[in-house]
């Protein structure tokens, strides 16, 4: 082991340029070859170079955009996140206002990428959105909103501008562009780069036009040398005779990086003793541990687990970050598969089990990794490992392993396996390193001597400098793996065989001409390999008829296809009736149909339509119908499509009438990445789970993205009528749904009529946006969605969605059921959404469950829950914290109205702390016109069986709620050794009704348990029946500054409380803000008589409505701060009107009554000449008129009086 200090080389940059001049476009804007129209089912993208069409190659991994000014001021996060883009992976361009973002996995096909651009362009958060194309230098080419147009000689300005006007080409920014007569720079009003490109092409096709093209942003070429301090040490990247080497004897990394530094979507799995997960200089994603050690992220565990971190740095040490080194593929990402445990002798030895390697390779495939590296030699040759290597290679993964460090003519295992590329080590002069093994089966050679790479940071690792010099084929192998990752970065359609052939053909021959056993095919060359990969076109196979088999059929095309090929069936119509079984898709292909109305693949009720084993498959423009999956598992899954593991993209398709005897009526995707867009799933059925789609991540990972789709009338005998997302048993499953509709789907034997999100003993994440759920049903829980964190973890995020008329027929959660039972954790965040008319036994709108030591957490923000009906408890929301569990609900800036508990308690909300903990917080919200047939029209707070129920209400309104029994507004019930706590601050309770006459606003009952009520700065305006507060065996405490229209049962005893006082409220109506409120009328005794206990900046109406607005003419109670009582704050002081009446003169005095608004400080003054006035008395008006007398009136021949507000 050697250590040296490296020097930092000079850095060069890549300059971004805007094409402004014709000569610049002509010399710099030549673009690379594009995909064919048949490859996407859409017209190929191109631009015009004068009258010549030139293809554009779409970069599906990136999208460019300008954000609106209001969004820019708030940051990029919210707007880009709506479309699955990751803010941390969004970077600004040197041109102000422009940003580049990495597209989500679901948008990595050309149709999906185009769709993403169109959808983002329709969002108000973006000023302009453009696709990104690949330029000749590998850099981005971006369409701007501007167009450059030049007209032919002889076309007058009037004629030219008439053409521009006729084509609605935009505003002329510059005439005679570049001093060229008849040349224009125009700014369009379009928001999509695709539309601008189409408009420019349309102009270019006109005979009067000489040229027309979008004003492109593109990059220039520069030999990129990283600014990483240790780069000068990396002779394998760029050999400048370091350490006595030979100039040019290297992998040509800087030249390759001018084309690509690697795609973050290409994952290289490092099978080793672990990679330091938080290393600042390694580009990686979270890994996994397959050993018996108690570790889960793939990081090192013991002091000797150093090897994997050094290996990973050779692949993906980060470029241009001013840190120590750089990997050969710095833009790609590593993932650690910890399959070995280092022996504590720290001699490089380790202990393992065969299945750890098998499991690591299986996981790599489920992750979508395209490359693996294993820089280790095994002491035992396992047939299982050999078989798994061959299998995963057949699925598209390219494998590399170190040849060994024994200086023998024999390659170590597993590098010696068929399907694994063995890599020998080279020294700086291009010779074989003295320690390197070689021999039959050697594939490549790569730098492996005096290699400067990453080490574990701090005191851990081989040394203490965070970086290390080292030797070994262990470092040569990841360099070769990194070159493969670069190849796949520029052409991800390549098969494993394609990648290997490209690396063989591009390697620098070092020994005898051609292949030899000392150097293999030669020294890997990154630049040569990337250039060759760019020139490797896929094939297109055309389907010519609808027969089941034979020449020209879809079946024959699939059998003859290679990875990356396109199967074009867009020219045939009718139905392909499968009479000889399912269609086998074993390669990475794209299948293009003419549209679902024109061509159907019919399973004949006897077989699936498609059985997919390829790792990256796209299907578009087909109807898939009448498929049937039967037999044993997994043959009985996926009636229309069976996929896995791999990546499946389905767009513009109809999947209808398919069935499965087990899971996945239309689709079963096993540990896969799946994206469906613009598709309809209808009338599919399944005997178990997932009527439409079953996506499975058991002991693995899966991702499902649904956009612009419809799920209608799908049924499951079990759970998940529309979609079942399965993260069971240590799995990790993610589903994203946008702009889609789920209607009439049913789970006839369980939960989740629309979607079942299943995190049992695993982890699941479901994100919904701009979607609708209507008339879905379940026989038990979750008519719309069942979010299941039972003994696991489940996260649900819903934004801008509508849930209506969904039904949980026999149990709970008509709209949504959030289940954190049995030590599980379920989190639901519902934003800007509406839940209306949903039905259930309990929690008709939403049921939040923290039963049996579990945790259910629900946040409802800026939502409306209206007209939901529970036959039992909790019409709007049921929060369940029972059996030592905890249910937590936050309701923020939301409205719960006209919900009902038809036969029981809690019309708006039921909070259940029966043997557990139920916590509900209501802030800046309104509960109105909710109904309970028993008790608690607005809210029922229950604590029993030693459980606790806590309700906190702040800056909120409860109005017009009613109960046939007690507690029209709130019933606070602590019985059977239970405990309930109710805290009300700065709120308004008005017109709530208790049919029993007990507790119109609040009924608190601590009989057999404990019940407490704390109330401050709030209004209690009694309804038609029931005193404001009724208390039985509980404690009611006043924090003061309350106002009650009645006596409040004698319970408001603070000296600052007002009782038997009309609060003078306006009707419940829109007074601004997201929720309805009761305004305080002018003269209300609540104005300025409260206290801002929470130091809130706003009243219930939120932004724009200050919490404390002081009227200087009003007196404040002791300790008061001028805040209005209740949820509403008067923003402008009312005009005060004083009245004088009942004048009278007696023997010794003259007097009169002064009336006006309560709490006004007034001064009575007298004058004899209307010029000079003398103050006689200063008093505060109360509810009744103030009587003033002047005992000295008789001392003056005449005297005049006036009353005015004190200043």
Secondary structure in CASP SS format (residue, H / E / C, confidence):
PFRMAT SS
TARGET T0000
AUTHOR 0000-0000-0000
METHOD secondary structure of the structure
MODEL  1
X C 1.00
X E 1.00
X C 1.00
X C 1.00
X C 1.00
X C 1.00
X C 1.00
X C 1.00
X C 1.00
X C 1.00
X C 1.00
X C 1.00
X C 1.00
X C 1.00
X C 1.00
X E 1.00
X E 1.00
X E 1.00
X C 1.00
X C 1.00
X C 1.00
X H 1.00
X H 1.00
X H 1.00
X H 1.00
X H 1.00
X H 1.00
X H 1.00
X C 1.00
X C 1.00
X E 1.00
X C 1.00
X C 1.00
X C 1.00
X C 1.00
X C 1.00
X H 1.00
X H 1.00
X H 1.00
X H 1.00
X C 1.00
X C 1.00
X C 1.00
X C 1.00
X C 1.00
X E 1.00
X E 1.00
X E 1.00
X E 1.00
X C 1.00
X C 1.00
X E 1.00
X E 1.00
X E 1.00
X E 1.00
X C 1.00
X C 1.00
X E 1.00
X E 1.00
X E 1.00
X E 1.00
X E 1.00
X E 1.00
X E 1.00
X E 1.00
X E 1.00
X E 1.00
X C 1.00
X H 1.00
X H 1.00
X H 1.00
X H 1.00
X H 1.00
X H 1.00
X C 1.00
X C 1.00
X H 1.00
X H 1.00
X H 1.00
X H 1.00
X H 1.00
X C 1.00
X C 1.00
X C 1.00
X C 1.00
X C 1.00
X H 1.00
X H 1.00
X H 1.00
X E 1.00
X E 1.00
X E 1.00
X C 1.00
X C 1.00
X C 1.00
X C 1.00
X C 1.00
X E 1.00
X E 1.00
X E 1.00
X E 1.00
X E 1.00
X C 1.00
X C 1.00
X H 1.00
X H 1.00
X H 1.00
X C 1.00
X C 1.00
X H 1.00
X H 1.00
X H 1.00
X H 1.00
X H 1.00
X H 1.00
X H 1.00
X H 1.00
X H 1.00
X H 1.00
X H 1.00
X H 1.00
X C 1.00
X C 1.00
X C 1.00
X C 1.00
X E 1.00
X E 1.00
X E 1.00
X E 1.00
X E 1.00
X E 1.00
X E 1.00
X E 1.00
X E 1.00
X E 1.00
X C 1.00
X C 1.00
X C 1.00
X C 1.00
X E 1.00
X E 1.00
X E 1.00
X E 1.00
X E 1.00
X E 1.00
X E 1.00
X E 1.00
X E 1.00
X E 1.00
X E 1.00
X E 1.00
X C 1.00
X C 1.00
X C 1.00
X C 1.00
X C 1.00
X H 1.00
X H 1.00
X H 1.00
X H 1.00
X H 1.00
X H 1.00
X H 1.00
X H 1.00
X H 1.00
X H 1.00
X C 1.00
X C 1.00
X C 1.00
X C 1.00
X E 1.00
X E 1.00
X E 1.00
X E 1.00
X E 1.00
X C 1.00
X H 1.00
X H 1.00
X H 1.00
X C 1.00
X C 1.00
X C 1.00
X E 1.00
X E 1.00
X E 1.00
X E 1.00
X E 1.00
X C 1.00
X C 1.00
X C 1.00
X C 1.00
X E 1.00
X H 1.00
X H 1.00
X H 1.00
X H 1.00
X H 1.00
X H 1.00
X H 1.00
X H 1.00
X H 1.00
X H 1.00
X H 1.00
X H 1.00
X C 1.00
X C 1.00
X C 1.00
X C 1.00
X E 1.00
X E 1.00
X E 1.00
X E 1.00
X E 1.00
X E 1.00
X E 1.00
X E 1.00
X E 1.00
X E 1.00
X E 1.00
X C 1.00
X C 1.00
X C 1.00
X C 1.00
X C 1.00
X C 1.00
X C 1.00
X C 1.00
X C 1.00
X H 1.00
X H 1.00
X H 1.00
X H 1.00
X H 1.00
X C 1.00
X C 1.00
X C 1.00
X C 1.00
X C 1.00
X C 1.00
X C 1.00
X C 1.00
X H 1.00
X H 1.00
X H 1.00
X C 1.00
X C 1.00
X C 1.00
X C 1.00
X C 1.00
X C 1.00
X C 1.00
X C 1.00
X H 1.00
X H 1.00
X H 1.00
X H 1.00
X H 1.00
X C 1.00
X C 1.00
X C 1.00
X C 1.00
X C 1.00
X C 1.00
X C 1.00
X C 1.00
X C 1.00
X E 1.00
X E 1.00
X E 1.00
X E 1.00
X E 1.00
X E 1.00
X C 1.00
X C 1.00
X C 1.00
X C 1.00
X C 1.00
X C 1.00
X C 1.00
X C 1.00
X C 1.00
X E 1.00
X C 1.00
X E 1.00
X E 1.00
X E 1.00
X E 1.00
X E 1.00
X E 1.00
X C 1.00
X C 1.00
X C 1.00
X C 1.00
X C 1.00
X C 1.00
X C 1.00
X C 1.00
X C 1.00
X C 1.00
X C 1.00
X C 1.00
X C 1.00
X C 1.00
X C 1.00
X C 1.00
X C 1.00
X H 1.00
X H 1.00
X H 1.00
X H 1.00
X H 1.00
X H 1.00
X H 1.00
X H 1.00
X H 1.00
X H 1.00
X E 1.00
X C 1.00
X C 1.00
X C 1.00
X C 1.00
X C 1.00
X C 1.00
X C 1.00
X C 1.00
X C 1.00
X C 1.00
X C 1.00
X C 1.00
X C 1.00
X C 1.00
X C 1.00
X E 1.00
X E 1.00
X E 1.00
X E 1.00
X E 1.00
X E 1.00
X C 1.00
X C 1.00
X E 1.00
X E 1.00
X C 1.00
X C 1.00
X C 1.00
X C 1.00
X C 1.00
X C 1.00
X C 1.00
X E 1.00
X E 1.00
X C 1.00
X C 1.00
X H 1.00
X H 1.00
X H 1.00
X H 1.00
X H 1.00
X H 1.00
X H 1.00
X H 1.00
X H 1.00
X H 1.00
X H 1.00
X H 1.00
X H 1.00
X H 1.00
X C 1.00
X C 1.00
X C 1.00
X E 1.00
X E 1.00
X E 1.00
X E 1.00
X C 1.00
X C 1.00
X C 1.00
X C 1.00
X C 1.00
X C 1.00
X C 1.00
X C 1.00
X H 1.00
X H 1.00
X H 1.00
X H 1.00
X H 1.00
X H 1.00
X H 1.00
X H 1.00
X H 1.00
X H 1.00
X H 1.00
X H 1.00
X C 1.00
X C 1.00
X C 1.00
X E 1.00
X E 1.00
X E 1.00
X E 1.00
X E 1.00
X C 1.00
X C 1.00
X C 1.00
X C 1.00
X C 1.00
X C 1.00
X C 1.00
X C 1.00
X C 1.00
X C 1.00
X C 1.00
X C 1.00
X C 1.00
X C 1.00
X C 1.00
X C 1.00
X C 1.00
X E 1.00
X E 1.00
X E 1.00
X E 1.00
X E 1.00
X E 1.00
X E 1.00
X C 1.00
X C 1.00
X C 1.00
X C 1.00
X C 1.00
X E 1.00
X C 1.00
X C 1.00
X C 1.00
X C 1.00
X C 1.00
X C 1.00
X C 1.00
X C 1.00
X C 1.00
X E 1.00
X E 1.00
X E 1.00
X E 1.00
X E 1.00
X E 1.00
X C 1.00
X C 1.00
X C 1.00
X E 1.00
X E 1.00
X E 1.00
X E 1.00
X C 1.00
X C 1.00
X C 1.00
X C 1.00
X C 1.00
X C 1.00
X C 1.00
X C 1.00
X C 1.00
X C 1.00
X C 1.00
X C 1.00
X E 1.00
X E 1.00
X E 1.00
X E 1.00
X C 1.00
X C 1.00
X H 1.00
X H 1.00
X H 1.00
X H 1.00
X H 1.00
X H 1.00
X H 1.00
X H 1.00
X H 1.00
X H 1.00
X H 1.00
X H 1.00
X H 1.00
X H 1.00
X H 1.00
X H 1.00
X H 1.00
X H 1.00
X C 1.00
X C 1.00
X C 1.00
X C 1.00
X C 1.00
X H 1.00
X H 1.00
X H 1.00
X H 1.00
X H 1.00
X H 1.00
X H 1.00
X H 1.00
X H 1.00
X H 1.00
X H 1.00
X C 1.00
X E 1.00
X C 1.00
X C 1.00
X C 1.00
X C 1.00
X C 1.00
X C 1.00
X C 1.00
X E 1.00
X C 1.00
X C 1.00
X C 1.00
X E 1.00
X C 1.00
X C 1.00
X E 1.00
X C 1.00
X C 1.00
X H 1.00
X H 1.00
X H 1.00
X H 1.00
X H 1.00
X H 1.00
X H 1.00
X H 1.00
X H 1.00
X C 1.00
X C 1.00
X C 1.00
X C 1.00
X C 1.00
X E 1.00
X E 1.00
X E 1.00
X C 1.00
X C 1.00
X C 1.00
X C 1.00
X C 1.00
X C 1.00
X C 1.00
X C 1.00
X C 1.00
X C 1.00
X C 1.00
X H 1.00
X H 1.00
X H 1.00
X H 1.00
X H 1.00
X H 1.00
X H 1.00
X C 1.00
X C 1.00
X C 1.00
X C 1.00
X C 1.00
X E 1.00
X E 1.00
X E 1.00
X E 1.00
X C 1.00
X C 1.00
X C 1.00
X C 1.00
X E 1.00
X E 1.00
X E 1.00
X E 1.00
X C 1.00
X C 1.00
X C 1.00
X C 1.00
X C 1.00
X E 1.00
X E 1.00
X E 1.00
X C 1.00
X C 1.00
X C 1.00
X C 1.00
X E 1.00
X E 1.00
X E 1.00
X E 1.00
X C 1.00
X C 1.00
X C 1.00
X C 1.00
X C 1.00
X E 1.00
X E 1.00
X E 1.00
X E 1.00
X C 1.00
X C 1.00
X C 1.00
X C 1.00
X C 1.00
X C 1.00
X C 1.00
X E 1.00
X E 1.00
X E 1.00
X C 1.00
X C 1.00
X C 1.00
X E 1.00
X E 1.00
X E 1.00
X E 1.00
X E 1.00
X C 1.00
X C 1.00
X E 1.00
X E 1.00
X E 1.00
X C 1.00
X C 1.00
X E 1.00
X E 1.00
X C 1.00
X C 1.00
X C 1.00
X C 1.00
X C 1.00
X C 1.00
X C 1.00
X C 1.00
X C 1.00
X C 1.00
X C 1.00
X E 1.00
X E 1.00
X E 1.00
X E 1.00
X C 1.00
X C 1.00
X E 1.00
X E 1.00
X E 1.00
X E 1.00
X E 1.00
X C 1.00
X C 1.00
X E 1.00
X E 1.00
X E 1.00
X C 1.00
X C 1.00
X E 1.00
X E 1.00
X C 1.00
X C 1.00
X C 1.00
X C 1.00
X C 1.00
X C 1.00
X E 1.00
X E 1.00
X E 1.00
X E 1.00
X C 1.00
X C 1.00
X E 1.00
X E 1.00
X E 1.00
X E 1.00
X E 1.00
X C 1.00
X C 1.00
X E 1.00
X E 1.00
X E 1.00
X C 1.00
X C 1.00
X E 1.00
X E 1.00
X C 1.00
X C 1.00
X C 1.00
X C 1.00
X C 1.00
X C 1.00
X E 1.00
X E 1.00
X E 1.00
X E 1.00
X C 1.00
X C 1.00
X C 1.00
X C 1.00
X E 1.00
X E 1.00
X E 1.00
X E 1.00
X E 1.00
X E 1.00
X E 1.00
X C 1.00
X C 1.00
X E 1.00
X E 1.00
X E 1.00
X C 1.00
X C 1.00
X E 1.00
X E 1.00
X C 1.00
X C 1.00
X C 1.00
X C 1.00
X C 1.00
X C 1.00
X E 1.00
X E 1.00
X E 1.00
X E 1.00
X C 1.00
X C 1.00
X C 1.00
X C 1.00
X C 1.00
X E 1.00
X E 1.00
X E 1.00
X E 1.00
X E 1.00
X E 1.00
X E 1.00
X C 1.00
X C 1.00
X E 1.00
X E 1.00
X E 1.00
X C 1.00
X C 1.00
X E 1.00
X E 1.00
X C 1.00
X C 1.00
X C 1.00
X C 1.00
X C 1.00
X C 1.00
X C 1.00
X E 1.00
X E 1.00
X E 1.00
X E 1.00
X C 1.00
X C 1.00
X C 1.00
X C 1.00
X E 1.00
X E 1.00
X E 1.00
X E 1.00
X E 1.00
X E 1.00
X E 1.00
X C 1.00
X C 1.00
X E 1.00
X E 1.00
X E 1.00
X C 1.00
X C 1.00
X E 1.00
X E 1.00
X C 1.00
X C 1.00
X C 1.00
X C 1.00
X C 1.00
X C 1.00
X E 1.00
X E 1.00
X E 1.00
X E 1.00
X C 1.00
X C 1.00
X C 1.00
X C 1.00
X E 1.00
X E 1.00
X E 1.00
X E 1.00
X E 1.00
X E 1.00
X E 1.00
X C 1.00
X C 1.00
X E 1.00
X E 1.00
X E 1.00
X C 1.00
X C 1.00
X E 1.00
X E 1.00
X C 1.00
X C 1.00
X C 1.00
X E 1.00
X C 1.00
X C 1.00
X C 1.00
X E 1.00
X E 1.00
X E 1.00
X E 1.00
X C 1.00
X C 1.00
X C 1.00
X C 1.00
X C 1.00
X E 1.00
X E 1.00
X E 1.00
X E 1.00
X E 1.00
X E 1.00
X E 1.00
X C 1.00
X C 1.00
X E 1.00
X E 1.00
X E 1.00
X C 1.00
X C 1.00
X E 1.00
X E 1.00
X C 1.00
X E 1.00
X C 1.00
X C 1.00
X C 1.00
X E 1.00
X E 1.00
X E 1.00
X E 1.00
X C 1.00
X C 1.00
X C 1.00
X C 1.00
X C 1.00
X E 1.00
X E 1.00
X E 1.00
X E 1.00
X E 1.00
X E 1.00
X E 1.00
X C 1.00
X C 1.00
X E 1.00
X E 1.00
X E 1.00
X C 1.00
X C 1.00
X E 1.00
X E 1.00
X C 1.00
X C 1.00
X C 1.00
X C 1.00
X C 1.00
X C 1.00
X E 1.00
X E 1.00
X E 1.00
X E 1.00
X C 1.00
X E 1.00
X C 1.00
X C 1.00
X C 1.00
X E 1.00
X E 1.00
X E 1.00
X E 1.00
X E 1.00
X E 1.00
X E 1.00
X C 1.00
X C 1.00
X E 1.00
X E 1.00
X E 1.00
X C 1.00
X C 1.00
X E 1.00
X E 1.00
X C 1.00
X C 1.00
X C 1.00
X C 1.00
X C 1.00
X C 1.00
X C 1.00
X E 1.00
X E 1.00
X E 1.00
X E 1.00
X E 1.00
X E 1.00
X E 1.00
X C 1.00
X E 1.00
X E 1.00
X E 1.00
X E 1.00
X E 1.00
X E 1.00
X E 1.00
X C 1.00
X C 1.00
X E 1.00
X E 1.00
X E 1.00
X C 1.00
X C 1.00
X E 1.00
X E 1.00
X C 1.00
X C 1.00
X C 1.00
X C 1.00
X C 1.00
X C 1.00
X E 1.00
X E 1.00
X E 1.00
X E 1.00
X E 1.00
X E 1.00
X C 1.00
X C 1.00
X C 1.00
X E 1.00
X E 1.00
X E 1.00
X E 1.00
X E 1.00
X E 1.00
X E 1.00
X C 1.00
X C 1.00
X E 1.00
X E 1.00
X E 1.00
X C 1.00
X C 1.00
X E 1.00
X E 1.00
X C 1.00
X C 1.00
X C 1.00
X C 1.00
X C 1.00
X C 1.00
X E 1.00
X E 1.00
X E 1.00
X E 1.00
X E 1.00
X C 1.00
X C 1.00
X C 1.00
X C 1.00
X E 1.00
X E 1.00
X E 1.00
X E 1.00
X E 1.00
X E 1.00
X E 1.00
X C 1.00
X C 1.00
X E 1.00
X E 1.00
X E 1.00
X C 1.00
X C 1.00
X E 1.00
X E 1.00
X C 1.00
X C 1.00
X C 1.00
X C 1.00
X C 1.00
X C 1.00
X C 1.00
X E 1.00
X E 1.00
X E 1.00
X E 1.00
X C 1.00
X C 1.00
X C 1.00
X C 1.00
X E 1.00
X E 1.00
X E 1.00
X E 1.00
X E 1.00
X E 1.00
X E 1.00
X C 1.00
X C 1.00
X E 1.00
X E 1.00
X E 1.00
X C 1.00
X C 1.00
X C 1.00
X C 1.00
X C 1.00
X C 1.00
X C 1.00
X E 1.00
X E 1.00
X E 1.00
X E 1.00
X C 1.00
X C 1.00
X E 1.00
X E 1.00
X E 1.00
X E 1.00
X E 1.00
X E 1.00
X C 1.00
X C 1.00
X E 1.00
X E 1.00
X C 1.00
X C 1.00
X C 1.00
X H 1.00
X H 1.00
X H 1.00
X C 1.00
X C 1.00
X C 1.00
X C 1.00
X C 1.00
X C 1.00
X C 1.00
X E 1.00
X C 1.00
X C 1.00
X C 1.00
X C 1.00
X C 1.00
X C 1.00
X E 1.00
X E 1.00
X E 1.00
X E 1.00
X E 1.00
X C 1.00
X C 1.00
X C 1.00
X C 1.00
X C 1.00
X C 1.00
X C 1.00
X E 1.00
X E 1.00
X E 1.00
X E 1.00
X C 1.00
X C 1.00
X C 1.00
X C 1.00
X C 1.00
X C 1.00
X C 1.00
X C 1.00
X C 1.00
X E 1.00
X C 1.00
X C 1.00
X C 1.00
X C 1.00
X C 1.00
X C 1.00
X C 1.00
X E 1.00
X C 1.00
X C 1.00
X C 1.00
X C 1.00
X C 1.00
X C 1.00
X C 1.00
X E 1.00
X C 1.00
X C 1.00
X C 1.00
X C 1.00
X C 1.00
X C 1.00
X C 1.00
X E 1.00
X C 1.00
X C 1.00
X C 1.00
X C 1.00
X C 1.00
X C 1.00
X C 1.00
X C 1.00
X E 1.00
X C 1.00
X C 1.00
X C 1.00
X C 1.00
X C 1.00
X C 1.00
X C 1.00
X C 1.00
X C 1.00
X C 1.00
X C 1.00
X C 1.00
X C 1.00
X C 1.00
X C 1.00
X E 1.00
X E 1.00
X E 1.00
X E 1.00
X E 1.00
X E 1.00
X E 1.00
X C 1.00
X C 1.00
X C 1.00
X C 1.00
X E 1.00
X E 1.00
X E 1.00
X E 1.00
X E 1.00
X E 1.00
X C 1.00
X C 1.00
X C 1.00
X C 1.00
X E 1.00
X E 1.00
X E 1.00
X E 1.00
X E 1.00
X E 1.00
X E 1.00
X E 1.00
X C 1.00
X C 1.00
X C 1.00
X C 1.00
X C 1.00
X C 1.00
X E 1.00
X E 1.00
X E 1.00
X E 1.00
X E 1.00
X E 1.00
X E 1.00
X C 1.00
X C 1.00
X C 1.00
X C 1.00
X C 1.00
X E 1.00
X E 1.00
X E 1.00
X E 1.00
X E 1.00
X C 1.00
X C 1.00
X H 1.00
X H 1.00
X H 1.00
X C 1.00
X C 1.00
X C 1.00
X C 1.00
X E 1.00
X E 1.00
X E 1.00
X E 1.00
X E 1.00
X E 1.00
X C 1.00
X C 1.00
END
